[in-house]
């Protein structure tokens, strides 16, 4: 079986499904990747090939989902697993792409048991054991600027978070990582972030991170890859946790 897996991977890399010119155009179109080393881009290309073979893309509401858009999404989706493995994205198969921001319906019971329903515009959404939903406009805008906002990385961070159950800001840690370090660091940082926001401060991250520990982890993840110096400066307890989980330090050689 191990030999068959190696053969399948080698065969896939020989026939990636996209041309060198398409790959080069994608790398130039993603601001985050323009200064990556050739070795890191080669690793990212491998992950992208396997991602495209494992996932299906569905266009919603008239989205024009061509090969360039698929490749743009897949390459960004593989940034969080650069030093991990494509197996981290097992358990789901589909990406649904809308042309622009889409509206999702939410329901929640309050403490008194009253059901509240509301509609909310979204740039992306990740369903447990289900698809990832993305706005094509926001995917393209995320790629153009390295500003800490990347909807693809954000939703993939949710998928990683969901590997051991519901998204709660506590993904499955590697064997060498200490649970108590993760819990204490993330709890203290999240509470401080929410307190700063409630006091009228201007936090370093997108205020949406205060919605829940799950959103805090996802927002922190996209900032980690795009603006690592900012994350290190403002969240020193979390930076080593992020480098440990992703097995990667964006400040060093990729």
FIKOLZA-1660 file (N, C-alpha, C; in steps of 0.1 Angstrom, whole numbers, plus 5000, padded with zeros to 4 digits):
% residues 254
   i   px   py   pz ch aa at
   1 5008 4988 5000  A  X  N
   1 5000 5000 5000  A  X CA
   1 5009 5013 5000  A  X  C
   2 5020 5012 5008  A  X  N
   2 5028 5024 5008  A  X CA
   2 5035 5026 4994  A  X  C
   3 5038 5015 4988  A  X  N
   3 5044 5017 4974  A  X CA
   3 5034 5022 4964  A  X  C
   4 5021 5018 4966  A  X  N
   4 5010 5023 4957  A  X CA
   4 5008 5038 4960  A  X  C
   5 5009 5042 4972  A  X  N
   5 5007 5056 4975  A  X CA
   5 5018 5065 4969  A  X  C
   6 5030 5060 4970  A  X  N
   6 5041 5068 4964  A  X CA
   6 5040 5068 4949  A  X  C
   7 5035 5057 4943  A  X  N
   7 5033 5057 4928  A  X CA
   7 5023 5067 4924  A  X  C
   8 5011 5067 4932  A  X  N
   8 5000 5076 4929  A  X CA
   8 5005 5091 4930  A  X  C
   9 5013 5094 4940  A  X  N
   9 5018 5108 4942  A  X CA
   9 5027 5112 4931  A  X  C
  10 5036 5103 4927  A  X  N
  10 5046 5106 4916  A  X CA
  10 5038 5108 4903  A  X  C
  11 5028 5100 4900  A  X  N
  11 5020 5101 4888  A  X CA
  11 5013 5114 4888  A  X  C
  12 5007 5118 4899  A  X  N
  12 5000 5130 4900  A  X CA
  12 5008 5142 4898  A  X  C
  13 5021 5142 4902  A  X  N
  13 5030 5153 4900  A  X CA
  13 5035 5154 4886  A  X  C
  14 5035 5143 4879  A  X  N
  14 5039 5143 4865  A  X CA
  14 5028 5149 4856  A  X  C
  15 5015 5148 4861  A  X  N
  15 5004 5153 4853  A  X CA
  15 4995 5161 4863  A  X  C
  16 5000 5174 4866  A  X  N
  16 4993 5181 4877  A  X CA
  16 4979 5187 4873  A  X  C
  17 4976 5188 4860  A  X  N
  17 4963 5193 4856  A  X CA
  17 4964 5208 4853  A  X  C
  18 4976 5214 4854  A  X  N
  18 4977 5228 4851  A  X CA
  18 4991 5230 4845  A  X  C
  19 4993 5240 4837  A  X  N
  19 5006 5242 4830  A  X CA
  19 5015 5250 4839  A  X  C
  20 5028 5250 4836  A  X  N
  20 5038 5258 4843  A  X CA
  20 5034 5273 4842  A  X  C
  21 5029 5277 4831  A  X  N
  21 5025 5291 4829  A  X CA
  21 5013 5295 4839  A  X  C
  22 5004 5286 4840  A  X  N
  22 4993 5288 4849  A  X CA
  22 4997 5289 4864  A  X  C
  23 5007 5280 4867  A  X  N
  23 5012 5280 4881  A  X CA
  23 5019 5293 4883  A  X  C
  24 5028 5298 4874  A  X  N
  24 5035 5310 4876  A  X CA
  24 5026 5322 4877  A  X  C
  25 5015 5322 4869  A  X  N
  25 5006 5333 4870  A  X CA
  25 4999 5334 4883  A  X  C
  26 4996 5322 4889  A  X  N
  26 4989 5321 4902  A  X CA
  26 4999 5326 4913  A  X  C
  27 5012 5322 4912  A  X  N
  27 5021 5327 4922  A  X CA
  27 5023 5342 4922  A  X  C
  28 5023 5348 4910  A  X  N
  28 5024 5362 4909  A  X CA
  28 5011 5369 4913  A  X  C
  29 5000 5362 4912  A  X  N
  29 4987 5368 4916  A  X CA
  29 4984 5367 4931  A  X  C
  30 4992 5360 4939  A  X  N
  30 4990 5359 4953  A  X CA
  30 5001 5366 4960  A  X  C
  31 4998 5378 4966  A  X  N
  31 5008 5386 4972  A  X CA
  31 5016 5379 4983  A  X  C
  32 5009 5370 4990  A  X  N
  32 5016 5363 5001  A  X CA
  32 5027 5354 4996  A  X  C
  33 5026 5349 4984  A  X  N
  33 5036 5339 4979  A  X CA
  33 5047 5345 4971  A  X  C
  34 5047 5358 4968  A  X  N
  34 5057 5364 4959  A  X CA
  34 5072 5363 4964  A  X  C
  35 5074 5362 4977  A  X  N
  35 5087 5362 4982  A  X CA
  35 5091 5348 4988  A  X  C
  36 5083 5338 4985  A  X  N
  36 5086 5325 4990  A  X CA
  36 5098 5319 4982  A  X  C
  37 5105 5310 4988  A  X  N
  37 5117 5304 4982  A  X CA
  37 5112 5294 4972  A  X  C
  38 5121 5290 4962  A  X  N
  38 5117 5280 4952  A  X CA
  38 5114 5266 4959  A  X  C
  39 5121 5263 4970  A  X  N
  39 5118 5250 4977  A  X CA
  39 5104 5251 4983  A  X  C
  40 5100 5262 4989  A  X  N
  40 5087 5263 4995  A  X CA
  40 5076 5262 4984  A  X  C
  41 5078 5269 4973  A  X  N
  41 5068 5269 4962  A  X CA
  41 5067 5255 4956  A  X  C
  42 5078 5248 4955  A  X  N
  42 5077 5234 4950  A  X CA
  42 5069 5225 4960  A  X  C
  43 5071 5227 4973  A  X  N
  43 5063 5219 4982  A  X CA
  43 5048 5223 4981  A  X  C
  44 5045 5236 4980  A  X  N
  44 5032 5241 4979  A  X CA
  44 5025 5236 4966  A  X  C
  45 5033 5235 4955  A  X  N
  45 5028 5230 4942  A  X CA
  45 5023 5215 4944  A  X  C
  46 5031 5207 4951  A  X  N
  46 5028 5193 4954  A  X CA
  46 5014 5192 4961  A  X  C
  47 5013 5200 4972  A  X  N
  47 5001 5200 4980  A  X CA
  47 4989 5204 4971  A  X  C
  48 4991 5214 4963  A  X  N
  48 4980 5220 4954  A  X CA
  48 4976 5209 4944  A  X  C
  49 4985 5202 4939  A  X  N
  49 4981 5191 4929  A  X CA
  49 4972 5181 4936  A  X  C
  50 4976 5176 4948  A  X  N
  50 4968 5166 4955  A  X CA
  50 4954 5172 4960  A  X  C
  51 4954 5185 4963  A  X  N
  51 4942 5192 4968  A  X CA
  51 4932 5192 4956  A  X  C
  52 4937 5196 4944  A  X  N
  52 4928 5197 4933  A  X CA
  52 4923 5183 4929  A  X  C
  53 4930 5172 4931  A  X  N
  53 4926 5159 4927  A  X CA
  53 4916 5154 4938  A  X  C
  54 4917 5158 4950  A  X  N
  54 4908 5153 4961  A  X CA
  54 4895 5161 4962  A  X  C
  55 4894 5173 4958  A  X  N
  55 4883 5181 4960  A  X CA
  55 4875 5184 4947  A  X  C
  56 4862 5187 4949  A  X  N
  56 4854 5191 4937  A  X CA
  56 4850 5206 4940  A  X  C
  57 4848 5213 4929  A  X  N
  57 4844 5227 4930  A  X CA
  57 4830 5229 4923  A  X  C
  58 4822 5235 4930  A  X  N
  58 4808 5238 4925  A  X CA
  58 4805 5253 4924  A  X  C
  59 4801 5257 4912  A  X  N
  59 4798 5271 4910  A  X CA
  59 4784 5274 4914  A  X  C
  60 4781 5284 4922  A  X  N
  60 4768 5288 4927  A  X CA
  60 4764 5301 4922  A  X  C
  61 4751 5303 4919  A  X  N
  61 4745 5315 4915  A  X CA
  61 4753 5322 4903  A  X  C
  62 4757 5314 4893  A  X  N
  62 4763 5320 4882  A  X CA
  62 4778 5323 4883  A  X  C
  63 4785 5318 4893  A  X  N
  63 4799 5321 4894  A  X CA
  63 4806 5315 4882  A  X  C
  64 4816 5322 4877  A  X  N
  64 4824 5317 4866  A  X CA
  64 4837 5310 4872  A  X  C
  65 4836 5298 4873  A  X  N
  65 4846 5290 4880  A  X CA
  65 4855 5283 4870  A  X  C
  66 4865 5290 4865  A  X  N
  66 4874 5284 4855  A  X CA
  66 4886 5278 4862  A  X  C
  67 4896 5273 4854  A  X  N
  67 4907 5266 4860  A  X CA
  67 4916 5276 4868  A  X  C
  68 4917 5289 4864  A  X  N
  68 4925 5298 4871  A  X CA
  68 4919 5301 4885  A  X  C
  69 4906 5302 4886  A  X  N
  69 4900 5304 4899  A  X CA
  69 4902 5292 4908  A  X  C
  70 4901 5280 4903  A  X  N
  70 4903 5268 4911  A  X CA
  70 4917 5267 4916  A  X  C
  71 4927 5271 4907  A  X  N
  71 4941 5270 4911  A  X CA
  71 4944 5281 4921  A  X  C
  72 4938 5292 4920  A  X  N
  72 4940 5303 4930  A  X CA
  72 4935 5299 4943  A  X  C
  73 4923 5293 4944  A  X  N
  73 4918 5288 4957  A  X CA
  73 4926 5277 4962  A  X  C
  74 4930 5267 4954  A  X  N
  74 4937 5255 4959  A  X CA
  74 4951 5259 4964  A  X  C
  75 4958 5268 4958  A  X  N
  75 4971 5272 4962  A  X CA
  75 4970 5279 4976  A  X  C
  76 4961 5288 4978  A  X  N
  76 4959 5295 4991  A  X CA
  76 4954 5285 5002  A  X  C
  77 4946 5275 4998  A  X  N
  77 4941 5265 5007  A  X CA
  77 4952 5257 5013  A  X  C
  78 4963 5255 5005  A  X  N
  78 4974 5246 5009  A  X CA
  78 4985 5253 5017  A  X  C
  79 4984 5266 5018  A  X  N
  79 4993 5274 5026  A  X CA
  79 4993 5269 5041  A  X  C
  80 4982 5267 5047  A  X  N
  80 4982 5262 5061  A  X CA
  80 4988 5248 5063  A  X  C
  81 4988 5240 5053  A  X  N
  81 4993 5226 5054  A  X CA
  81 5006 5225 5047  A  X  C
  82 5013 5236 5044  A  X  N
  82 5026 5235 5037  A  X CA
  82 5035 5225 5044  A  X  C
  83 5036 5225 5057  A  X  N
  83 5045 5216 5064  A  X CA
  83 5037 5205 5071  A  X  C
  84 5025 5203 5068  A  X  N
  84 5017 5192 5073  A  X CA
  84 5015 5182 5062  A  X  C
  85 5002 5178 5059  A  X  N
  85 5000 5168 5049  A  X CA
  85 4986 5170 5044  A  X  C
  86 4984 5166 5031  A  X  N
  86 4970 5168 5025  A  X CA
  86 4960 5160 5033  A  X  C
  87 4964 5150 5041  A  X  N
  87 4955 5142 5049  A  X CA
  87 4947 5150 5059  A  X  C
  88 4953 5162 5063  A  X  N
  88 4947 5171 5072  A  X CA
  88 4933 5176 5067  A  X  C
  89 4932 5175 5054  A  X  N
  89 4919 5180 5047  A  X CA
  89 4910 5168 5044  A  X  C
  90 4912 5156 5050  A  X  N
  90 4903 5145 5048  A  X CA
  90 4890 5148 5055  A  X  C
  91 4879 5141 5051  A  X  N
  91 4866 5142 5057  A  X CA
  91 4857 5151 5051  A  X  C
  92 4861 5158 5040  A  X  N
  92 4852 5166 5033  A  X CA
  92 4857 5167 5019  A  X  C
  93 4848 5171 5009  A  X  N
  93 4852 5170 4995  A  X CA
  93 4849 5183 4987  A  X  C
  94 4839 5190 4990  A  X  N
  94 4834 5200 4981  A  X CA
  94 4837 5214 4985  A  X  C
  95 4840 5223 4975  A  X  N
  95 4841 5237 4977  A  X CA
  95 4830 5244 4968  A  X  C
  96 4822 5252 4975  A  X  N
  96 4811 5259 4967  A  X CA
  96 4815 5273 4966  A  X  C
  97 4815 5278 4954  A  X  N
  97 4820 5292 4952  A  X CA
  97 4809 5301 4946  A  X  C
  98 4806 5311 4954  A  X  N
  98 4796 5321 4949  A  X CA
  98 4804 5333 4942  A  X  C
  99 4797 5340 4933  A  X  N
  99 4804 5351 4926  A  X CA
  99 4808 5362 4936  A  X  C
 100 4800 5364 4946  A  X  N
 100 4803 5375 4956  A  X CA
 100 4798 5371 4970  A  X  C
 101 4798 5381 4979  A  X  N
 101 4793 5378 4992  A  X CA
 101 4779 5371 4992  A  X  C
 102 4777 5361 5000  A  X  N
 102 4765 5354 5000  A  X CA
 102 4758 5355 5014  A  X  C
 103 4746 5352 5015  A  X  N
 103 4738 5354 5027  A  X CA
 103 4735 5340 5033  A  X  C
 104 4738 5339 5046  A  X  N
 104 4736 5326 5053  A  X CA
 104 4726 5329 5065  A  X  C
 105 4718 5319 5068  A  X  N
 105 4708 5320 5078  A  X CA
 105 4713 5313 5091  A  X  C
 106 4712 5319 5102  A  X  N
 106 4716 5314 5115  A  X CA
 106 4705 5313 5125  A  X  C
 107 4706 5303 5133  A  X  N
 107 4696 5301 5144  A  X CA
 107 4703 5298 5157  A  X  C
 108 4698 5304 5168  A  X  N
 108 4704 5301 5181  A  X CA
 108 4694 5303 5192  A  X  C
 109 4695 5294 5202  A  X  N
 109 4686 5296 5214  A  X CA
 109 4693 5304 5224  A  X  C
 110 4687 5313 5230  A  X  N
 110 4693 5321 5241  A  X CA
 110 4691 5313 5254  A  X  C
 111 4696 5319 5265  A  X  N
 111 4695 5313 5278  A  X CA
 111 4681 5309 5283  A  X  C
 112 4671 5317 5278  A  X  N
 112 4657 5315 5282  A  X CA
 112 4651 5304 5273  A  X  C
 113 4658 5299 5263  A  X  N
 113 4652 5289 5254  A  X CA
 113 4645 5295 5242  A  X  C
 114 4646 5308 5240  A  X  N
 114 4640 5315 5228  A  X CA
 114 4649 5313 5216  A  X  C
 115 4643 5309 5205  A  X  N
 115 4650 5307 5193  A  X CA
 115 4651 5321 5185  A  X  C
 116 4663 5324 5182  A  X  N
 116 4665 5336 5174  A  X CA
 116 4671 5333 5160  A  X  C
 117 4666 5339 5150  A  X  N
 117 4670 5336 5136  A  X CA
 117 4675 5350 5130  A  X  C
 118 4685 5349 5122  A  X  N
 118 4690 5361 5115  A  X CA
 118 4697 5357 5103  A  X  C
 119 4699 5366 5094  A  X  N
 119 4706 5364 5081  A  X CA
 119 4719 5373 5082  A  X  C
 120 4730 5367 5076  A  X  N
 120 4742 5374 5077  A  X CA
 120 4750 5373 5064  A  X  C
 121 4755 5384 5059  A  X  N
 121 4764 5383 5047  A  X CA
 121 4777 5377 5050  A  X  C
 122 4782 5368 5042  A  X  N
 122 4795 5361 5045  A  X CA
 122 4804 5361 5033  A  X  C
 123 4817 5361 5036  A  X  N
 123 4827 5359 5025  A  X CA
 123 4831 5345 5024  A  X  C
 124 4829 5337 5035  A  X  N
 124 4833 5323 5035  A  X CA
 124 4826 5316 5047  A  X  C
 125 4825 5303 5046  A  X  N
 125 4819 5295 5056  A  X CA
 125 4825 5281 5055  A  X  C
 126 4827 5274 5066  A  X  N
 126 4832 5260 5066  A  X CA
 126 4822 5252 5075  A  X  C
 127 4816 5242 5069  A  X  N
 127 4807 5233 5075  A  X CA
 127 4814 5221 5081  A  X  C
 128 4810 5217 5093  A  X  N
 128 4816 5205 5099  A  X CA
 128 4812 5193 5090  A  X  C
 129 4822 5185 5086  A  X  N
 129 4820 5173 5077  A  X CA
 129 4813 5177 5064  A  X  C
 130 4813 5189 5060  A  X  N
 130 4806 5194 5048  A  X CA
 130 4815 5203 5040  A  X  C
 131 4809 5210 5031  A  X  N
 131 4818 5218 5022  A  X CA
 131 4823 5231 5028  A  X  C
 132 4833 5237 5021  A  X  N
 132 4837 5250 5023  A  X CA
 132 4830 5259 5013  A  X  C
 133 4825 5270 5018  A  X  N
 133 4818 5280 5009  A  X CA
 133 4826 5293 5008  A  X  C
 134 4828 5298 4996  A  X  N
 134 4836 5309 4994  A  X CA
 134 4830 5319 4985  A  X  C
 135 4833 5332 4987  A  X  N
 135 4830 5343 4977  A  X CA
 135 4841 5345 4968  A  X  C
 136 4839 5343 4955  A  X  N
 136 4850 5345 4946  A  X CA
 136 4856 5359 4946  A  X  C
 137 4848 5369 4948  A  X  N
 137 4853 5383 4949  A  X CA
 137 4863 5384 4961  A  X  C
 138 4859 5378 4972  A  X  N
 138 4867 5379 4984  A  X CA
 138 4880 5371 4983  A  X  C
 139 4879 5360 4976  A  X  N
 139 4891 5351 4973  A  X CA
 139 4901 5359 4965  A  X  C
 140 4896 5366 4955  A  X  N
 140 4905 5374 4946  A  X CA
 140 4911 5386 4953  A  X  C
 141 4903 5393 4961  A  X  N
 141 4908 5404 4969  A  X CA
 141 4918 5400 4979  A  X  C
 142 4916 5388 4986  A  X  N
 142 4925 5383 4996  A  X CA
 142 4939 5380 4989  A  X  C
 143 4938 5375 4977  A  X  N
 143 4951 5372 4970  A  X CA
 143 4959 5384 4967  A  X  C
 144 4952 5395 4963  A  X  N
 144 4959 5407 4958  A  X CA
 144 4967 5414 4969  A  X  C
 145 4963 5414 4981  A  X  N
 145 4970 5422 4992  A  X CA
 145 4974 5413 5003  A  X  C
 146 4986 5416 5009  A  X  N
 146 4991 5409 5021  A  X CA
 146 4988 5418 5033  A  X  C
 147 4975 5417 5037  A  X  N
 147 4970 5427 5047  A  X CA
 147 4964 5420 5059  A  X  C
 148 4966 5407 5061  A  X  N
 148 4961 5400 5072  A  X CA
 148 4947 5394 5070  A  X  C
 149 4941 5397 5059  A  X  N
 149 4928 5391 5055  A  X CA
 149 4929 5382 5044  A  X  C
 150 4926 5369 5047  A  X  N
 150 4927 5359 5036  A  X CA
 150 4915 5349 5039  A  X  C
 151 4905 5350 5031  A  X  N
 151 4893 5342 5034  A  X CA
 151 4895 5327 5032  A  X  C
 152 4904 5323 5023  A  X  N
 152 4906 5309 5021  A  X CA
 152 4914 5303 5033  A  X  C
 153 4925 5310 5037  A  X  N
 153 4932 5305 5049  A  X CA
 153 4923 5305 5061  A  X  C
 154 4914 5315 5063  A  X  N
 154 4905 5315 5074  A  X CA
 154 4896 5303 5074  A  X  C
 155 4890 5300 5063  A  X  N
 155 4881 5288 5063  A  X CA
 155 4888 5275 5065  A  X  C
 156 4900 5274 5059  A  X  N
 156 4908 5262 5061  A  X CA
 156 4913 5260 5075  A  X  C
 157 4915 5271 5082  A  X  N
 157 4918 5271 5096  A  X CA
 157 4907 5265 5104  A  X  C
 158 4894 5269 5100  A  X  N
 158 4883 5263 5107  A  X CA
 158 4882 5248 5104  A  X  C
 159 4886 5243 5092  A  X  N
 159 4885 5229 5089  A  X CA
 159 4896 5222 5097  A  X  C
 160 4907 5228 5100  A  X  N
 160 4917 5221 5108  A  X CA
 160 4912 5221 5123  A  X  C
 161 4906 5231 5127  A  X  N
 161 4900 5232 5140  A  X CA
 161 4890 5221 5143  A  X  C
 162 4882 5218 5132  A  X  N
 162 4872 5208 5133  A  X CA
 162 4876 5193 5133  A  X  C
 163 4889 5191 5131  A  X  N
 163 4894 5178 5130  A  X CA
 163 4891 5169 5143  A  X  C
 164 4890 5176 5154  A  X  N
 164 4886 5168 5166  A  X CA
 164 4873 5172 5172  A  X  C
 165 4864 5176 5163  A  X  N
 165 4850 5179 5167  A  X CA
 165 4846 5193 5162  A  X  C
 166 4837 5200 5169  A  X  N
 166 4832 5213 5165  A  X CA
 166 4844 5223 5166  A  X  C
 167 4843 5233 5158  A  X  N
 167 4853 5244 5158  A  X CA
 167 4852 5251 5172  A  X  C
 168 4863 5251 5179  A  X  N
 168 4863 5258 5192  A  X CA
 168 4877 5264 5195  A  X  C
 169 4885 5266 5185  A  X  N
 169 4899 5272 5188  A  X CA
 169 4909 5262 5194  A  X  C
 170 4906 5249 5193  A  X  N
 170 4915 5239 5199  A  X CA
 170 4916 5227 5189  A  X  C
 171 4924 5229 5179  A  X  N
 171 4927 5218 5169  A  X CA
 171 4935 5207 5175  A  X  C
 172 4935 5196 5169  A  X  N
 172 4943 5185 5174  A  X CA
 172 4958 5188 5174  A  X  C
 173 4965 5188 5185  A  X  N
 173 4978 5192 5186  A  X CA
 173 4988 5181 5183  A  X  C
 174 5000 5184 5179  A  X  N
 174 5010 5174 5176  A  X CA
 174 5015 5168 5189  A  X  C
 175 5021 5157 5188  A  X  N
 175 5025 5150 5201  A  X CA
 175 5035 5158 5209  A  X  C
 176 5043 5166 5203  A  X  N
 176 5053 5173 5210  A  X CA
 176 5048 5186 5217  A  X  C
 177 5035 5190 5214  A  X  N
 177 5030 5202 5219  A  X CA
 177 5022 5199 5232  A  X  C
 178 5023 5209 5241  A  X  N
 178 5017 5207 5255  A  X CA
 178 5003 5213 5255  A  X  C
 179 4993 5205 5259  A  X  N
 179 4979 5210 5259  A  X CA
 179 4978 5222 5268  A  X  C
 180 4984 5222 5280  A  X  N
 180 4982 5232 5290  A  X CA
 180 4988 5245 5284  A  X  C
 181 4999 5245 5276  A  X  N
 181 5005 5257 5271  A  X CA
 181 4995 5263 5261  A  X  C
 182 4989 5255 5252  A  X  N
 182 4979 5259 5243  A  X CA
 182 4967 5266 5250  A  X  C
 183 4961 5259 5259  A  X  N
 183 4949 5263 5266  A  X CA
 183 4951 5276 5273  A  X  C
 184 4962 5277 5281  A  X  N
 184 4965 5289 5289  A  X CA
 184 4968 5301 5280  A  X  C
 185 4976 5299 5269  A  X  N
 185 4980 5310 5261  A  X CA
 185 4968 5315 5253  A  X  C
 186 4960 5306 5247  A  X  N
 186 4949 5311 5239  A  X CA
 186 4938 5317 5247  A  X  C
 187 4935 5311 5259  A  X  N
 187 4925 5317 5267  A  X CA
 187 4928 5331 5272  A  X  C
 188 4941 5333 5277  A  X  N
 188 4945 5346 5282  A  X CA
 188 4945 5356 5270  A  X  C
 189 4950 5352 5259  A  X  N
 189 4950 5361 5247  A  X CA
 189 4936 5365 5242  A  X  C
 190 4927 5355 5242  A  X  N
 190 4914 5358 5237  A  X CA
 190 4907 5367 5247  A  X  C
 191 4908 5365 5260  A  X  N
 191 4901 5373 5270  A  X CA
 191 4907 5388 5269  A  X  C
 192 4920 5389 5267  A  X  N
 192 4926 5402 5267  A  X CA
 192 4921 5410 5254  A  X  C
 193 4920 5402 5243  A  X  N
 193 4916 5408 5230  A  X CA
 193 4901 5413 5232  A  X  C
 194 4893 5405 5238  A  X  N
 194 4879 5409 5239  A  X CA
 194 4877 5421 5249  A  X  C
 195 4886 5421 5259  A  X  N
 195 4885 5432 5269  A  X CA
 195 4890 5445 5263  A  X  C
 196 4900 5444 5254  A  X  N
 196 4904 5456 5247  A  X CA
 196 4894 5462 5238  A  X  C
 197 4887 5453 5231  A  X  N
 197 4876 5457 5222  A  X CA
 197 4865 5463 5230  A  X  C
 198 4861 5457 5241  A  X  N
 198 4850 5462 5249  A  X CA
 198 4853 5476 5255  A  X  C
 199 4866 5479 5257  A  X  N
 199 4870 5491 5263  A  X CA
 199 4872 5502 5252  A  X  C
 200 4869 5499 5240  A  X  N
 200 4869 5509 5229  A  X CA
 200 4883 5510 5223  A  X  C
 201 4892 5500 5225  A  X  N
 201 4905 5501 5219  A  X CA
 201 4905 5496 5205  A  X  C
 202 4916 5498 5198  A  X  N
 202 4918 5494 5184  A  X CA
 202 4927 5482 5184  A  X  C
 203 4921 5470 5184  A  X  N
 203 4929 5458 5185  A  X CA
 203 4937 5455 5172  A  X  C
 204 4948 5448 5173  A  X  N
 204 4957 5445 5162  A  X CA
 204 4950 5436 5151  A  X  C
 205 4940 5428 5155  A  X  N
 205 4934 5419 5146  A  X CA
 205 4920 5424 5143  A  X  C
 206 4914 5418 5132  A  X  N
 206 4900 5420 5128  A  X CA
 206 4891 5418 5141  A  X  C
 207 4883 5428 5144  A  X  N
 207 4874 5426 5156  A  X CA
 207 4865 5414 5155  A  X  C
 208 4863 5409 5143  A  X  N
 208 4855 5397 5142  A  X CA
 208 4861 5385 5150  A  X  C
 209 4874 5386 5153  A  X  N
 209 4880 5375 5161  A  X CA
 209 4874 5374 5175  A  X  C
 210 4867 5384 5179  A  X  N
 210 4861 5383 5193  A  X CA
 210 4848 5376 5193  A  X  C
 211 4843 5371 5181  A  X  N
 211 4830 5364 5180  A  X CA
 211 4830 5351 5188  A  X  C
 212 4841 5344 5188  A  X  N
 212 4842 5332 5195  A  X CA
 212 4857 5327 5195  A  X  C
 213 4861 5318 5204  A  X  N
 213 4874 5312 5203  A  X CA
 213 4877 5306 5189  A  X  C
 214 4867 5300 5182  A  X  N
 214 4870 5295 5169  A  X CA
 214 4873 5306 5159  A  X  C
 215 4866 5317 5160  A  X  N
 215 4869 5328 5150  A  X CA
 215 4883 5334 5154  A  X  C
 216 4886 5335 5167  A  X  N
 216 4899 5340 5171  A  X CA
 216 4910 5332 5165  A  X  C
 217 4909 5319 5166  A  X  N
 217 4919 5310 5160  A  X CA
 217 4920 5312 5145  A  X  C
 218 4909 5313 5138  A  X  N
 218 4909 5314 5123  A  X CA
 218 4915 5328 5119  A  X  C
 219 4911 5338 5126  A  X  N
 219 4916 5352 5123  A  X CA
 219 4931 5352 5126  A  X  C
 220 4935 5347 5137  A  X  N
 220 4949 5346 5141  A  X CA
 220 4957 5338 5131  A  X  C
 221 4951 5328 5125  A  X  N
 221 4958 5320 5115  A  X CA
 221 4961 5327 5103  A  X  C
 222 4951 5334 5097  A  X  N
 222 4953 5342 5085  A  X CA
 222 4963 5353 5087  A  X  C
 223 4963 5360 5099  A  X  N
 223 4972 5370 5102  A  X CA
 223 4986 5364 5104  A  X  C
 224 4987 5352 5110  A  X  N
 224 5000 5345 5112  A  X CA
 224 5007 5343 5098  A  X  C
 225 5000 5339 5088  A  X  N
 225 5007 5337 5075  A  X CA
 225 5009 5350 5068  A  X  C
 226 5001 5359 5069  A  X  N
 226 5002 5372 5061  A  X CA
 226 5010 5382 5068  A  X  C
 227 5009 5384 5082  A  X  N
 227 5015 5395 5089  A  X CA
 227 5022 5389 5102  A  X  C
 228 5031 5380 5100  A  X  N
 228 5037 5373 5112  A  X CA
 228 5043 5382 5122  A  X  C
 229 5050 5393 5118  A  X  N
 229 5056 5402 5127  A  X CA
 229 5046 5409 5136  A  X  C
 230 5034 5412 5130  A  X  N
 230 5024 5418 5138  A  X CA
 230 5018 5408 5149  A  X  C
 231 5017 5396 5145  A  X  N
 231 5012 5386 5154  A  X CA
 231 5022 5384 5166  A  X  C
 232 5035 5383 5162  A  X  N
 232 5045 5381 5173  A  X CA
 232 5046 5393 5182  A  X  C
 233 5044 5405 5177  A  X  N
 233 5045 5417 5185  A  X CA
 233 5033 5419 5195  A  X  C
 234 5021 5415 5190  A  X  N
 234 5009 5417 5198  A  X CA
 234 5004 5405 5205  A  X  C
 235 5009 5393 5201  A  X  N
 235 5004 5381 5207  A  X CA
 235 5016 5371 5210  A  X  C
 236 5025 5375 5218  A  X  N
 236 5038 5367 5220  A  X CA
 236 5035 5354 5225  A  X  C
 237 5024 5352 5233  A  X  N
 237 5021 5339 5238  A  X CA
 237 5017 5329 5228  A  X  C
 238 5011 5334 5217  A  X  N
 238 5005 5326 5207  A  X CA
 238 5014 5322 5195  A  X  C
 239 5024 5331 5193  A  X  N
 239 5033 5329 5181  A  X CA
 239 5040 5315 5182  A  X  C
 240 5046 5311 5193  A  X  N
 240 5052 5298 5193  A  X CA
 240 5042 5286 5192  A  X  C
 241 5029 5289 5197  A  X  N
 241 5019 5279 5195  A  X CA
 241 5015 5277 5180  A  X  C
 242 5014 5288 5173  A  X  N
 242 5011 5287 5159  A  X CA
 242 5023 5281 5151  A  X  C
 243 5035 5285 5154  A  X  N
 243 5046 5279 5147  A  X CA
 243 5047 5264 5150  A  X  C
 244 5043 5260 5162  A  X  N
 244 5043 5246 5166  A  X CA
 244 5032 5238 5159  A  X  C
 245 5020 5244 5158  A  X  N
 245 5009 5237 5152  A  X CA
 245 5011 5236 5137  A  X  C
 246 5015 5247 5130  A  X  N
 246 5016 5247 5116  A  X CA
 246 5030 5242 5111  A  X  C
 247 5039 5240 5121  A  X  N
 247 5052 5235 5118  A  X CA
 247 5060 5244 5108  A  X  C
 248 5058 5257 5110  A  X  N
 248 5063 5266 5100  A  X CA
 248 5064 5280 5107  A  X  C
 249 5074 5287 5104  A  X  N
 249 5076 5301 5109  A  X CA
 249 5077 5310 5096  A  X  C
 250 5066 5318 5094  A  X  N
 250 5066 5326 5082  A  X CA
 250 5077 5337 5082  A  X  C
 251 5083 5340 5093  A  X  N
 251 5094 5350 5093  A  X CA
 251 5107 5345 5088  A  X  C
 252 5108 5331 5088  A  X  N
 252 5121 5325 5084  A  X CA
 252 5120 5320 5070  A  X  C
 253 5130 5313 5065  A  X  N
 253 5130 5307 5052  A  X CA
 253 5118 5298 5050  A  X  C
 254 5110 5300 5040  A  X  N
 254 5099 5292 5037  A  X CA
 254 5102 5278 5033  A  X  C
% end
